[in-house]
Amino acid sequence: MSAHPAHRLIWFLLWRSGRQPSIVSRSASEQGLTIMECLVAVMLIVITIAMVAPPLVLATATRVQNRRAEQALQVAQGEVDRIRALVSTGQHAPASLPASVAGATAGTLASVAAPTQIDARLRSLNPTGTECSNRFDPNSSPPAVAVNAALPIDVDGDCVPEYLMQIFRTPGLVSRSEGATGQQSRPSEFDIGIRVYPIQAAENFSPQASRNALTLPNDLRTEPAQLQLTSGTLRKRPLAAFYTKLVWTEERTSLCSFFSQADRQRIASCSSVFPAGSP
């Protein structure tokens, strides 16, 4: 197997440096590296750095990407747990739930379009003594975030968002008794979808940009970013995408929601629980 041209050059330079006649015989204490030997050493160091640096950069970028994706998944899971707590205690009136997508079902929830705008409010997950302007408090029954909007999320309490969260749900199944006049119309079951994007998804993002000035591009993706070797953040994909079903287990009619419409009609105790035409 023939040697690489660079290897031939290095061996030739070493051979030449070893054959140069010495005009004055030097003692052992005066001997050192020649200029040519220093150049060869520098060349070897440069080649080594050029070979090692790219994998190190990719590994560092991947580690940062994975850490951000893990934090985004925690944001999504925390929101699911908050809504699940509302459902388990019967406090899930429509005003306290995410906005619903008309006609959406569990099978079509993942195909809901990506957000195209940013909500003006800010959700702070770890509020500190700093009072953030236009703060979003999910416990005060505020207007739900629009389906096509993303809510800025601050995870460290400094009033600066690190993520954008899109959250939506199916209309779900509301029993006849719960949908009667004077009742709260709390669904017996529904599916929710949560997507968490990096704040860098905003097309005019910069560390100095005002939150209210941020806008979203029209080509955001809905498929989550892959956790693999990468040379940069996949800004147009969500770092976490979460879809799950929530059931009001304390409601006696919730068991009927597990059956299809056709099956419910064959079960006497479930045939009249939900309005006709319910999925």
C-alpha positions as CSV (number, residue, x, y, z in Angstrom):
1,M,0.0,0.0,0.0
2,S,1.5,3.4,-1.1
3,A,2.2,6.0,1.6
4,H,0.2,9.2,1.8
5,P,1.9,12.2,0.0
6,A,1.9,14.1,3.3
7,H,3.7,11.2,5.0
8,R,6.3,11.1,2.2
9,L,7.0,14.8,2.6
10,I,7.4,14.5,6.4
11,W,9.9,11.5,6.0
12,F,11.8,13.4,3.3
13,L,12.2,16.5,5.5
14,L,13.3,14.4,8.5
15,W,15.8,12.6,6.2
16,R,17.2,15.8,4.9
17,S,17.5,17.3,8.3
18,G,19.5,14.3,9.5
19,R,21.9,14.4,6.5
20,Q,22.8,18.1,6.6
21,P,26.6,18.4,7.3
22,S,27.5,20.3,10.4
23,I,30.2,22.9,9.9
24,V,31.1,23.1,13.6
25,S,30.9,20.0,15.8
26,R,28.6,20.8,18.7
27,S,28.9,19.3,22.1
28,A,26.0,17.3,23.5
29,S,24.9,20.3,25.7
30,E,24.7,22.6,22.7
31,Q,22.7,20.3,20.5
32,G,18.9,21.1,19.9
33,L,16.1,21.0,17.3
34,T,16.8,22.5,13.9
35,I,14.3,24.9,12.3
36,M,13.2,22.1,10.0
37,E,12.5,19.8,12.8
38,C,10.4,22.5,14.6
39,L,8.4,23.1,11.4
40,V,7.7,19.3,11.1
41,A,6.6,19.2,14.7
42,V,4.2,22.1,14.2
43,M,2.9,20.5,11.0
44,L,2.1,17.3,12.9
45,I,0.3,19.3,15.7
46,V,-1.8,21.2,13.2
47,I,-2.8,18.0,11.4
48,T,-3.8,16.3,14.7
49,I,-5.9,19.3,15.8
50,A,-7.6,19.4,12.4
51,M,-8.6,15.7,12.8
52,V,-9.8,15.9,16.4
53,A,-11.6,19.3,16.5
54,P,-14.7,18.6,14.3
55,P,-15.8,15.5,16.4
56,L,-15.4,17.5,19.6
57,V,-17.5,20.4,18.2
58,L,-20.2,18.0,17.1
59,A,-20.2,16.2,20.4
60,T,-20.5,19.5,22.3
61,A,-23.4,20.7,20.1
62,T,-25.2,17.4,20.5
63,R,-24.8,17.5,24.3
64,V,-26.3,21.0,24.4
65,Q,-29.2,19.9,22.0
66,N,-30.0,16.9,24.2
67,R,-30.0,18.9,27.4
68,R,-32.4,21.5,25.9
69,A,-34.6,18.7,24.5
70,E,-34.7,17.1,28.0
71,Q,-35.7,20.4,29.6
72,A,-38.4,20.9,26.9
73,L,-39.8,17.5,27.6
74,Q,-40.0,18.4,31.3
75,V,-41.9,21.6,30.4
76,A,-44.4,19.5,28.3
77,Q,-44.8,16.9,31.0
78,G,-45.3,19.5,33.7
79,E,-48.2,21.0,31.7
80,V,-49.8,17.6,31.3
81,D,-49.5,17.0,35.0
82,R,-51.1,20.3,35.7
83,I,-54.1,19.6,33.5
84,R,-54.4,16.0,34.8
85,A,-54.7,17.4,38.3
86,L,-57.5,19.7,37.2
87,V,-59.3,16.7,35.7
88,S,-58.9,14.4,38.7
89,T,-60.4,17.1,41.0
90,G,-63.3,18.0,38.6
91,Q,-62.0,21.5,38.0
92,H,-61.6,21.2,34.3
93,A,-64.3,23.5,33.0
94,P,-63.7,24.5,29.4
95,A,-62.4,28.0,30.5
96,S,-59.6,26.3,32.5
97,L,-58.5,24.0,29.6
98,P,-56.5,24.6,26.5
99,A,-58.3,25.8,23.3
100,S,-60.0,23.0,21.4
101,V,-59.6,22.2,17.8
102,A,-63.0,21.8,16.1
103,G,-63.5,18.3,14.7
104,A,-60.2,17.0,16.0
105,T,-59.9,13.5,17.3
106,A,-57.1,11.5,18.9
107,G,-56.0,10.2,15.5
108,T,-55.8,13.6,13.9
109,L,-54.4,15.7,16.8
110,A,-50.8,15.2,15.7
111,S,-51.6,16.8,12.3
112,V,-52.7,20.1,13.8
113,A,-50.8,22.9,12.1
114,A,-47.7,24.5,13.8
115,P,-48.1,27.9,15.5
116,T,-47.9,31.0,13.3
117,Q,-48.0,33.7,16.1
118,I,-46.7,34.3,19.6
119,D,-49.0,35.0,22.5
120,A,-48.2,38.4,24.2
121,R,-48.2,36.8,27.7
122,L,-45.3,35.1,29.5
123,R,-45.6,31.9,31.5
124,S,-43.0,31.7,34.3
125,L,-42.5,28.2,35.7
126,N,-40.2,29.3,38.5
127,P,-41.3,32.8,39.5
128,T,-38.9,34.7,41.7
129,G,-39.2,38.1,43.3
130,T,-39.1,39.7,39.8
131,E,-42.5,40.6,38.6
132,C,-42.7,39.8,34.9
133,S,-44.9,42.0,32.7
134,N,-48.0,40.6,31.2
135,R,-47.6,37.3,33.1
136,F,-49.7,34.3,32.3
137,D,-51.2,32.6,35.3
138,P,-53.0,29.3,34.4
139,N,-54.7,29.2,37.8
140,S,-56.7,32.3,37.3
141,S,-58.8,31.0,34.4
142,P,-57.4,33.4,31.8
143,P,-58.4,33.3,28.1
144,A,-56.9,30.2,26.6
145,V,-54.0,30.5,24.3
146,A,-55.1,30.3,20.6
147,V,-54.5,27.0,18.9
148,N,-52.3,28.7,16.3
149,A,-50.3,30.6,18.9
150,A,-47.3,29.7,21.0
151,L,-46.9,30.8,24.6
152,P,-43.4,32.1,25.7
153,I,-42.1,30.0,28.6
154,D,-39.6,31.2,31.2
155,V,-38.0,28.3,33.1
156,D,-35.6,30.1,35.4
157,G,-37.6,33.1,36.6
158,D,-35.7,35.9,34.9
159,C,-38.6,37.0,32.7
160,V,-36.8,36.0,29.6
161,P,-38.4,33.1,27.6
162,E,-36.3,30.1,26.7
163,Y,-39.1,28.1,24.9
164,L,-42.4,28.5,23.0
165,M,-45.2,26.1,23.9
166,Q,-48.2,25.3,21.7
167,I,-51.0,23.5,23.4
168,F,-54.4,22.4,22.2
169,R,-57.0,19.6,22.7
170,T,-59.9,17.7,21.2
171,P,-63.4,18.8,22.1
172,G,-63.8,15.5,23.9
173,L,-66.9,13.8,25.1
174,V,-69.4,15.7,27.3
175,S,-72.2,13.7,28.9
176,R,-75.8,14.8,28.6
177,S,-76.0,15.5,32.3
178,E,-72.8,17.6,32.3
179,G,-73.9,19.5,29.2
180,A,-77.3,20.4,30.6
181,T,-78.3,24.0,31.3
182,G,-76.5,25.3,34.4
183,Q,-73.8,22.7,34.4
184,Q,-70.1,23.3,33.6
185,S,-69.8,21.1,30.5
186,R,-66.7,19.3,31.8
187,P,-65.7,16.6,29.3
188,S,-65.5,13.0,30.5
189,E,-62.4,12.5,28.3
190,F,-60.3,14.4,25.8
191,D,-56.9,14.4,24.2
192,I,-54.3,17.1,24.4
193,G,-51.3,17.9,22.3
194,I,-48.2,19.9,23.4
195,R,-45.3,21.1,21.3
196,V,-42.3,22.9,22.8
197,Y,-40.1,24.9,20.5
198,P,-36.9,26.7,21.3
199,I,-37.2,30.4,21.5
200,Q,-34.8,30.6,18.6
201,A,-37.7,29.4,16.4
202,A,-38.7,33.1,16.2
203,E,-37.4,34.4,12.9
204,N,-36.2,37.7,14.4
205,F,-34.9,36.3,17.7
206,S,-31.8,37.9,19.3
207,P,-30.8,38.0,23.0
208,Q,-31.6,41.8,23.0
209,A,-34.9,41.5,21.1
210,S,-38.1,42.5,23.0
211,R,-40.5,39.6,23.6
212,N,-43.4,41.6,22.1
213,A,-41.4,42.1,18.9
214,L,-40.9,38.4,18.2
215,T,-42.7,36.8,15.3
216,L,-42.8,33.2,13.9
217,P,-42.1,32.1,10.4
218,N,-44.8,30.3,8.4
219,D,-42.8,27.1,7.9
220,L,-42.4,25.7,11.4
221,R,-42.5,21.9,11.5
222,T,-44.6,19.6,13.7
223,E,-42.2,16.6,13.8
224,P,-39.9,16.6,16.9
225,A,-36.2,17.2,16.4
226,Q,-34.1,14.0,16.4
227,L,-31.6,13.6,19.3
228,Q,-28.5,12.7,17.3
229,L,-25.2,14.2,16.2
230,T,-25.9,17.7,15.0
231,S,-23.9,20.8,14.3
232,G,-26.6,23.2,15.4
233,T,-30.1,23.6,16.8
234,L,-33.0,22.4,14.7
235,R,-34.9,25.6,15.3
236,K,-37.9,24.9,13.1
237,R,-38.8,21.6,14.9
238,P,-40.2,21.2,18.4
239,L,-37.8,19.9,20.9
240,A,-40.6,18.0,22.5
241,A,-44.0,16.9,21.1
242,F,-46.5,15.2,23.5
243,Y,-49.9,13.7,22.8
244,T,-52.0,12.0,25.5
245,K,-55.5,11.2,26.6
246,L,-57.0,12.4,29.9
247,V,-60.0,10.8,31.4
248,W,-62.2,12.1,34.3
249,T,-62.2,8.9,36.3
250,E,-64.3,10.3,39.1
251,E,-67.2,10.7,36.7
252,R,-69.4,7.6,36.7
253,T,-70.0,8.0,32.9
254,S,-66.3,8.0,32.1
255,L,-66.2,4.3,31.5
256,C,-68.6,4.7,28.6
257,S,-66.1,7.1,26.9
258,F,-63.7,4.2,26.3
259,F,-66.2,2.6,23.8
260,S,-66.9,3.7,20.3
261,Q,-70.2,5.2,19.4
262,A,-71.5,1.9,17.9
263,D,-70.4,-0.1,21.0
264,R,-72.1,2.4,23.3
265,Q,-75.4,1.9,21.5
266,R,-75.2,-1.8,22.3
267,I,-74.6,-1.2,26.0
268,A,-77.8,-0.3,27.9
269,S,-76.0,1.8,30.6
270,C,-74.0,3.8,28.0
271,S,-76.5,4.2,25.1
272,S,-77.9,7.5,26.4
273,V,-74.9,8.9,28.3
274,F,-73.6,11.1,25.5
275,P,-75.5,13.1,22.9
276,A,-76.3,11.5,19.6
277,G,-73.5,11.9,17.1
278,S,-70.8,12.0,19.7
279,P,-67.6,10.2,18.4
